[in-house]
Amino acid sequence: MSRPEEVRDRLANVGEIGSVIATLQALAAAHQREAEGHLAAIRAQEATVAAALSEALALAGAAPEEGRGDAALTVVIGAAQGFSGLYGERLAEAGLAAAGRGHAVMAIGGRTLGALRDRGVRPVWSAEMAPHVPEVAALASRLADALFGWLPGRPQGTVHVVFCDPQETARPQIRRLFPFDFTRFPIDPRRLPLITLPPGDLLAALMEAYVFTELCEMLMLGFAAENAARAEAMARAQSSVKRISAELKRAWQQARQEQMTTEILELVSASSAGAPKGSVPGG
């Protein structure tokens, strides 16, 4: 039989763990909301660059032909930390499924990087996920530099990005970056802007700007998705804490009741043993 004091100490420890879990859950939810709040601005920028690409294509007269080389690269935007269930490992598995034999891999997030290495994959480049929303743009810039540095003759290589949306953390998405799909931008020959650059140079600069904006969007979604997965994992952990706490409270009540019963029996036994022979208790 456990002593009430022991059960009480365990109950206090569980309560402290519950407080830590609640704090982690609240922080994750706050980070998710903050990241999602920046998506509208990123997508507005993306739309602006897309409109400029349409006008630049009108000046060029036609979209450049898609180049396609033998090289292929898969970028995995995964998890930085634990406490998010199997989210980091899930992204690693999705990245391996998307990458064909011989594909190079780039990884974002230490947790997912470790999962890839455990599976025998050595990424050609890696970085930690941005710890805060304001640092996502800087990470996107570093990733863009790594991508354009890796491509053998841009945009000849094939590049795909694996990431998650915070609304569907269990279903990783795949987006193709290269070969760059110019057909997404409708050409309107009636809108011919004045430019100071050759149309080809302008197209190349706008393409890089659009890719950078796409990377910002996917990294922001990945940041939000990791925190959404962490909030979900902490919610499950909180349910377990409540269940264990309820069980310990019942165990404490039972242990306390058993202790009181034992004490009463000892008192009665001691009183009976100490009473003179032939006397009537209470008489």
C-alpha positions, 0 to 999 in steps of 0.5 A: 500500500502506498503511503498518502504522502508518497501519492501526494508527492507524485500528484504534485510532480504531475501538476508541475509537469502539467503546468510546463505542458500548458505553457508549451501548448500556449506558446506553440499556439501563439507562434502558430497564430503569429505565423499565419498572420504574416501569410497574407502579406507574403501572398500579396507580395507574391501576387505583385511579383506575379503581375510583374512577371506577366508584364515582363513576359509580354515584353519578351513576347513568349515564355522561355522554354523549360530547361531540364537537366539530369540533376534533381533536388528535394528540399524538406522543410521539417521540424526544429525540435521535439515535443511535436509528436511524429511531425518531424519524422513524418516530413523526413519520410515524405521527403524520402518518398518525394526524392528519387534515387540519386536525388540531392536533399536539403533539410530545414529543421534539426529534428527532421535532419536527424531523422534523415541521417538516421535513414542514411541520407546526408543532405547537401545543405541544411539549416535550423528552422527560424526560431521566431517569425521575424527570422523567416525571411532571413532563412528564406534568403539563405535557402534561396542562395543555396538553391541557386548555388546548387543548380548547375545551370538555372533553371536546368535542375528539377527542384521540389519542396516538401512542407506542411500546411498548419491546417493539415499537419498529417499530410505533407505537400509537394511543390515544384520550384524548378523548372520554373513554370512560366505558364502560370503567368498569363501574358497580356500584350496590352500592358507593356511597361517601360523598362531599363533592363533587357527583358531577359535580365528582367525575367531572371530577376523577377523569377528569383524574386518570385522563388524567394517569395514562395520560399518565404511562404512555404517556410512560414507555413512550415513554421506554423505547421510545426507549432500546430503539431506541437500544440496538438501533441501538448493537448494530448499530453495534457489529457494524459496528465489530467487522467493520471492526476485523477487516478492519483487523487483517487489513490490518495483518497484510498490510501488516506482512508486506509491509513485512517482505518489502520490508525483507528484499529490500532487505537482500539486495539491499544485501548482494549489491551490497556483496559483492566481485566473485568472492566467494561470499556466506557463504564 
